[in-house]
Amino acid sequence: MDEFAAMKVIAVRAVETGESARSAWSDADRAWASRAAAEVVGANATPDAFLARRAALAVERLGSREGALRSAIAALSWRPWLGAAIVGLAFVLGLALDQIDGTQRVNILAPPVIGLLAWNLAVYVALAVGYVVRYGEAASTRGLRAFVARLGTGVARQRGDDGVRGAVSSFADDWVRRAAPLYRLRAARILHLAAALLATGVLAGLYLRGLAFEYRATWESTFLDAQDVRRLVAFLYASGAWATGISLPTVAEIAAIRAPNGENAARWLHLIAGTVIAVVIAPRLLLAFATGALERWRATHFGVALDEPYFQRLLRGYRGGPARVRVLPYSTTPSAAALAGLEAIVVRSFGGSAALVVSPPVAYGADHAFPSDVSLAGTTLVALFNATATPERETHGAFLTALAARRGDVETLVALVDESTWNARFAGDAVRTAERHEAWERLGDEHQVPTVFVDLGQPDLAATDAALDAAIGDRNT
């Protein structure tokens, strides 16, 4: 997908993975976005096309309710005119720089553009050294991330409620982390073009002033004679002579213009211009072209890691229809409040159209009670335990072993430990709670089943969603 579509996808992801913006974007809205996008793109569209269309629809609906997210997207979107303005300003600045002093004399040993040449040569060395030193390592984006996060949050502060502002801040930080390589290429392209146009402006200024004033070329030195100067000139202006085809002056010609003597500087200005073109303008344009080509490719092929659990859930719903979640309680009967909590978790984590089936409780010790002829294809299988029970290898472990035997048939296998009864009894006993968590996690690790803890009576949907994301991620790795 392209850069703008990816930005919308990441923006919607920030809204849907955070709990704070649920007042503006409900579970029903999420289900609508997925369903509408699937209808628009059709059944055979690529994952990128589906996600991009879904994000566009979501941003449009969100924008009609809260303007903060749409404003943040607009604020963070790249504006091509900004790069053109920077490059144009560089040319005007170069044109305005007067490289010749009031005497209108050009010292051939210290040409007026010597600083420009030295600066660009230093940049080339820095680029080469930086490439070698940082080869294979990602450049730091801390400063850029902080700036973009402040920009996005500043836009959101003017619009939207607290929940939307939190989502916008998360979006800005996530986006710049993902887009940093593209931003670096874009900045490099603009800087290379600006450097080339600055040098072009300097040369244009020299030639324009040369139409109205006569520049005189000369030299003077305490330590060098004409032959030494001829060797130095041959080195300094070699690229200019090659670029323009102008022959370098002889030793006699060099001696003839030693101060206070001089000559019309036209020949030397041509050599200076050729040197600047060869050392500054041509390399900078070549670098700008190379970085620009890579920038355009990355901007039109923006990589979004679709193996992230969030995207995997959306794509499963697109490819295989609504998610199917089957909960198997073991030696526990969920209360009405726990069932309501399960429904809220499934809607939050798997979408409003997800199908939830809660099987009858499996009796203690009946590890093979789940029918083997039931199809589990594409199902997220959840083993539900009560935290008040002490996990035992012979019973709870045997139950997980039986479910793990069906691992190849299911989408994901997760152990969900309900803490509602436990919290009612031991809410203030942090040490005992930690020990119980460790015991259940140890049992899950032995059977390679991720364990998620949740108070089904009062579920923390955001935390549970993140834990399920991690479980799904473990399954996909």
C-alpha positions in Angstrom: 0.0 0.0 0.0 1.1 3.6 -0.4 2.2 5.9 2.3 -1.1 7.7 2.8 -3.1 4.5 3.0 -0.6 3.0 5.5 -0.9 6.1 7.6 -4.7 5.7 7.8 -4.2 2.0 8.7 -1.8 2.8 11.5 -4.2 5.6 12.7 -7.1 3.2 12.9 -4.9 0.6 14.6 -4.1 3.1 17.3 -7.8 3.7 17.9 -8.7 0.1 17.9 -5.9 -1.2 20.1 -6.4 1.4 22.8 -9.3 1.4 25.2 -9.5 5.2 25.5 -11.2 5.9 22.2 -14.1 3.4 22.6 -16.6 6.2 23.2 -16.0 7.4 19.6 -15.4 4.0 17.9 -17.4 1.1 19.2 -17.2 -2.6 18.6 -20.2 -2.3 16.2 -18.2 0.3 14.3 -15.3 -2.1 13.9 -17.5 -4.8 12.6 -19.2 -2.4 10.2 -15.8 -1.2 8.9 -14.6 -4.8 8.2 -17.9 -5.8 6.6 -18.2 -2.7 4.4 -14.5 -3.0 3.3 -15.0 -6.6 2.3 -18.1 -5.7 0.3 -16.2 -2.9 -1.5 -13.0 -4.7 -2.4 -14.5 -8.2 -3.0 -13.4 -11.6 -1.9 -10.3 -11.8 -4.0 -8.6 -8.5 -3.0 -5.1 -8.5 -1.5 -4.7 -8.0 2.3 -3.3 -4.6 1.6 -6.3 -3.5 -0.4 -8.7 -4.7 2.2 -6.9 -3.1 5.1 -6.5 0.2 3.2 -10.2 0.4 2.3 -11.2 -0.5 5.8 -9.0 2.2 7.2 -10.3 4.8 4.8 -13.9 4.0 5.7 -13.1 4.1 9.4 -11.3 7.4 9.2 -14.2 8.9 7.3 -16.8 7.8 9.9 -14.5 8.8 12.8 -13.9 12.1 11.2 -17.6 12.9 11.1 -17.7 12.4 14.9 -14.3 13.6 16.1 -12.0 15.7 14.0 -8.8 15.1 16.0 -7.7 11.9 14.2 -8.4 13.3 10.7 -6.6 16.5 11.6 -3.6 14.6 12.9 -3.5 12.6 9.7 -3.6 15.8 7.7 -0.9 17.4 9.9 1.5 14.4 9.5 0.9 13.9 5.8 3.8 14.9 3.6 3.3 18.0 1.4 5.4 18.0 -1.7 5.3 21.7 -2.0 7.3 22.0 1.2 10.3 20.2 -0.4 10.0 22.4 -3.5 9.9 25.5 -1.3 13.1 24.5 0.6 14.9 23.8 -2.6 13.8 27.1 -4.1 14.8 29.0 -1.0 18.3 27.4 -1.3 18.7 28.7 -4.8 17.6 32.2 -3.8 20.0 32.2 -0.9 22.8 31.1 -3.2 21.9 33.8 -5.7 22.0 36.5 -2.9 25.4 35.5 -1.5 28.0 37.9 -2.8 31.2 35.8 -3.0 33.4 38.7 -4.1 34.6 41.5 -1.9 34.4 45.1 -2.7 37.8 45.1 -4.6 36.3 42.7 -7.2 39.4 40.6 -7.1 39.3 36.8 -7.3 42.2 35.1 -5.4 42.8 31.9 -7.4 44.4 30.3 -4.4 41.3 30.9 -2.3 38.5 30.9 -4.8 35.2 32.5 -3.6 33.5 29.1 -3.4 36.2 27.4 -1.3 33.9 27.1 1.7 31.2 25.6 -0.5 33.6 23.0 -1.8 35.0 22.2 1.6 31.6 21.8 3.1 30.3 19.4 0.5 33.5 17.3 0.6 33.1 17.1 4.4 29.5 15.9 3.8 30.6 13.2 1.4 33.2 12.0 3.9 30.6 12.0 6.7 28.1 10.1 4.6 30.7 7.4 3.8 31.9 7.1 7.4 28.3 7.1 8.7 27.4 4.3 6.3 30.3 2.2 7.3 29.9 2.8 11.1 26.1 2.2 11.1 26.0 -0.5 8.5 23.2 -2.9 9.4 22.0 -0.8 12.3 18.8 1.4 12.4 19.5 5.1 12.9 18.0 6.6 16.0 14.6 8.2 15.6 14.2 9.5 19.2 14.2 13.2 18.3 12.0 12.7 15.3 9.5 10.6 17.2 9.3 13.2 20.0 8.7 16.0 17.5 6.0 14.1 15.5 4.3 13.0 18.7 4.2 16.6 20.0 2.8 17.7 16.6 0.1 15.0 16.6 -0.8 15.6 20.2 -0.9 19.4 19.6 -3.4 19.0 16.8 -5.5 16.6 18.9 -5.5 18.9 21.9 -7.5 21.4 19.9 -10.1 18.9 18.9 -11.6 15.7 20.4 -12.0 14.3 23.8 -9.3 12.8 26.1 -9.7 9.3 24.6 -9.2 10.4 21.0 -6.2 12.5 22.1 -4.6 9.5 23.6 -5.2 7.5 20.4 -3.7 10.3 18.3 -0.6 10.5 20.5 -0.1 6.7 20.2 -0.7 6.9 16.4 1.9 9.7 16.0 4.6 7.7 17.9 3.8 4.4 16.1 3.7 6.1 12.7 7.0 7.8 12.9 8.6 4.6 14.2 7.4 2.8 11.1 7.9 5.7 8.6 11.4 6.8 9.9 13.3 5.1 7.0 11.1 6.9 4.5 11.4 10.2 6.3 15.2 9.9 6.3 15.2 9.2 2.6 12.9 12.2 2.0 15.0 14.5 4.1 18.2 13.3 2.3 16.7 13.9 -1.1 15.6 17.5 -0.2 19.0 18.3 1.4 20.9 17.0 -1.6 18.7 19.0 -4.0 19.0 22.1 -1.8 22.8 21.8 -1.8 22.9 21.5 -5.6 20.5 24.5 -6.0 22.5 26.5 -3.4 25.7 26.0 -5.5 23.8 26.7 -8.7 22.5 30.0 -7.2 26.1 31.0 -6.1 27.4 30.4 -9.6 24.4 32.2 -11.1 25.1 35.2 -8.8 28.8 35.2 -9.9 27.9 35.3 -13.6 25.2 37.8 -13.2 27.5 40.2 -11.3 30.2 39.5 -13.9 27.9 41.1 -16.5 28.0 44.4 -14.8 31.4 44.4 -13.1 34.8 43.2 -14.2 36.4 40.6 -11.9 40.2 40.5 -11.8 42.0 37.2 -11.1 45.2 37.4 -9.1 47.2 35.7 -6.3 49.7 36.4 -3.7 51.7 34.3 -1.3 54.5 34.5 1.3 55.9 31.0 0.7 54.8 29.9 -2.8 56.4 30.8 -6.2 54.7 30.6 -9.6 55.6 27.0 -10.1 54.2 26.0 -6.7 51.0 27.9 -7.5 50.8 26.1 -10.9 50.9 22.7 -9.2 48.3 23.8 -6.6 46.0 25.2 -9.3 46.3 22.1 -11.3 45.0 20.1 -8.3 42.3 22.6 -7.3 40.9 23.1 -10.7 41.5 19.7 -12.3 37.8 18.7 -12.2 36.8 22.2 -13.5 39.3 21.9 -16.4 37.9 18.4 -17.2 34.3 19.6 -17.0 34.8 22.7 -19.2 37.6 21.7 -21.5 39.6 24.8 -20.6 43.3 24.4 -20.4 45.0 25.3 -17.1 47.3 28.4 -17.3 51.1 27.8 -17.7 53.7 28.8 -15.1 54.4 32.0 -17.0 50.7 32.9 -17.1 50.5 32.3 -13.4 53.6 34.5 -12.7 52.1 37.3 -14.8 49.0 37.7 -12.6 50.8 37.8 -9.3 49.6 40.7 -7.2 49.5 43.6 -7.7 49.0 42.4 -11.3 45.9 40.5 -12.5 43.8 39.6 -15.5 40.2 39.4 -16.5 38.8 36.6 -14.4 36.4 35.1 -17.0 38.7 32.1 -17.6 39.0 31.5 -13.8 35.3 31.9 -13.2 34.6 29.2 -15.8 37.1 26.9 -14.1 35.5 27.6 -10.7 32.1 26.9 -12.2 33.3 23.7 -13.7 34.8 22.6 -10.4 31.6 23.4 -8.5 29.6 21.5 -11.0 31.9 18.5 -10.9 32.4 18.4 -7.1 29.0 19.7 -5.8 26.2 20.0 -8.3 26.6 16.7 -10.2 27.3 14.4 -7.2 24.4 16.1 -5.2 22.0 15.6 -8.1 23.1 12.0 -8.5 22.5 11.4 -4.7 19.2 13.2 -4.9 18.1 11.0 -7.8 19.2 7.8 -6.1 17.5 8.7 -2.8 14.5 10.0 -4.6 14.0 6.8 -6.5 14.2 4.7 -3.3 11.9 7.2 -1.5 9.3 6.9 -4.2 9.5 3.1 -4.1 9.1 3.0 -0.4 6.3 5.6 -0.4 4.3 3.5 -2.9 5.3 0.1 -1.3 5.0 1.0 2.4 5.6 -2.1 4.4 3.2 -2.9 7.2 4.0 -6.1 9.1 0.8 -8.0 8.5 1.9 -10.8 10.8 1.0 -8.6 13.8 -1.8 -10.1 15.8 -4.1 -7.1 15.2 -3.8 -7.4 11.4 -4.1 -11.2 11.6 -7.4 -11.0 13.4 -8.8 -8.5 10.7 -7.5 -10.7 7.9 -8.9 -13.9 9.4 -12.3 -12.2 9.5 -12.0 -11.1 5.9 -10.8 -14.4 4.5 -12.7 -16.8 6.6 -15.7 -14.8 7.8 -16.4 -14.0 11.4 -14.0 -15.3 14.0 -15.1 -18.4 15.9 -14.3 -18.7 19.6 -15.1 -21.9 21.6 -14.7 -21.7 25.4 -14.3 -25.0 27.3 -14.7 -24.5 31.1 -12.9 -27.0 33.2 -14.3 -27.9 36.5 -16.0 -24.5 36.7 -19.4 -23.1 35.8 -19.2 -19.5 34.6 -21.6 -17.1 36.3 -23.8 -14.7 34.3 -21.4 -11.9 35.0 -18.5 -14.1 33.8 -20.3 -15.0 30.6 -21.0 -11.3 30.0 -17.3 -10.6 30.5 -16.4 -13.4 28.0 -18.7 -11.8 25.4 -17.2 -8.4 26.0 -13.7 -9.8 25.6 -14.6 -11.7 22.4 -16.3 -8.6 20.8 -13.3 -6.5 21.8 -10.6 -8.8 20.6 -12.2 -10.6 17.7 -14.8 -8.2 16.4 -18.5 -7.6 16.9 -19.4 -10.3 14.4 -17.4 -13.0 16.2 -19.2 -16.2 17.1 -18.8 -17.3 20.7 -19.7 -20.8 21.9 -19.4 -21.8 25.5 -19.4 -25.5 25.9 -20.8 -27.3 29.0 -18.3 -27.5 31.8 -15.9 -30.5 31.7 -16.0 -32.4 35.0 -12.9 -32.5 37.2 -10.7 -35.4 36.0 -12.6 -35.9 32.7 -9.7 -34.8 30.5 -11.1 -36.4 27.3 -14.6 -35.1 27.6 -14.3 -32.9 24.5 -15.7 -34.8 21.5 -13.1 -35.7 18.9 -15.5 -35.5 16.0 -16.3 -31.8 16.4 -14.7 -29.7 13.7 -12.4 -27.0 15.1 -11.1 -25.6 11.8 -10.4 -21.9 12.1 -11.5 -21.8 15.8 -9.8 -20.1 18.6 -10.0 -22.6 21.4 -10.0 -21.3 25.0 -9.6 -23.5 28.0 -11.3 -21.7 30.9 -10.0 -22.3 34.4 -10.9 -20.9 37.8 -8.0 -19.2 39.6 -9.1 -20.6 43.0 -8.2 -24.1 41.8 -4.7 -25.3 42.4 -3.3 -26.3 39.0 -2.4 -30.0 38.9 -0.5 -31.9 36.2 -2.7 -35.0 36.6 -6.0 -33.2 36.0 -5.6 -29.6 34.6 -2.4 -30.7 32.8 -4.1 -33.7 31.3 -6.9 -31.6 30.1 -4.5 -29.2 28.3 -2.7 -32.2 26.8 -6.0 -33.4 25.3 -6.7 -30.0 23.9 -3.1 -29.6 22.6 -3.6 -32.8 20.6 -6.1 -30.8 18.5 -3.6 -27.9 18.1 -3.2 -28.5 14.4 -6.9 -28.1 13.8 -7.4 -24.8 15.7 -6.4 -21.2 15.0 -5.1 -20.6 18.5 -5.2 -22.4 21.8 -5.2 -20.3 24.9 -5.7 -21.0 28.6 -7.8 -18.3 30.2 -7.8 -18.2 34.0 -10.8 -16.4 35.6 -9.7 -14.4 38.7 -13.1 -13.0 39.6 -13.7 -15.4 42.6 -10.0 -15.2 43.6 -10.0 -11.4 43.7 -13.2 -11.5 45.8 -11.3 -13.5 48.4 -7.6 -12.5 48.1 -7.6 -9.1 46.3 -5.2 -7.6 48.9 -2.8 -10.5 49.0 -0.3 -9.6 46.2 2.2 -12.3 47.2 -0.3 -15.1 47.1 -1.7 -13.9 43.8 1.7 -13.8 42.3 2.4 -17.3 43.4 -0.9 -18.5 41.9 -0.1 -16.8 38.6 3.3 -18.4 38.6 1.8 -21.9 39.2 -0.7 -21.5 36.3 1.9 -20.0 34.0 4.3 -22.9 34.7 1.5 -25.4 33.9 0.8 -23.6 30.6 4.5 -23.4 29.7 4.8 -27.2 30.2 2.1 -27.7 27.6 3.2 -24.8 25.4 -0.2 -23.1 25.9 -0.1 -19.3 26.6 -1.9 -18.3 29.8 -4.0 -15.2 30.1 -5.4 -13.9 33.4 -8.6 -11.9 33.6 -11.3 -11.0 36.1 -14.3 -12.0 34.0 -16.6 -10.2 36.4 -14.8 -6.9 35.7 -12.5 -7.5 32.7 -9.8 -5.0 31.8 -10.5 -5.2 28.1 -7.4 -3.3 26.9 -5.1 -5.5 29.0 -6.8 -8.7 28.0 -6.7 -7.7 24.4 -3.0 -7.1 24.6 -2.5 -10.4 26.3 -4.5 -12.2 23.7 -2.5 -10.4 21.0 0.7 -11.8 22.6 -0.9 -15.3 22.7 -1.9 -15.1 19.0 1.6 -13.7 18.2 3.2 -16.7 19.9 0.9 -19.0 17.8 2.0 -17.3 14.6 5.7 -17.4 15.2 
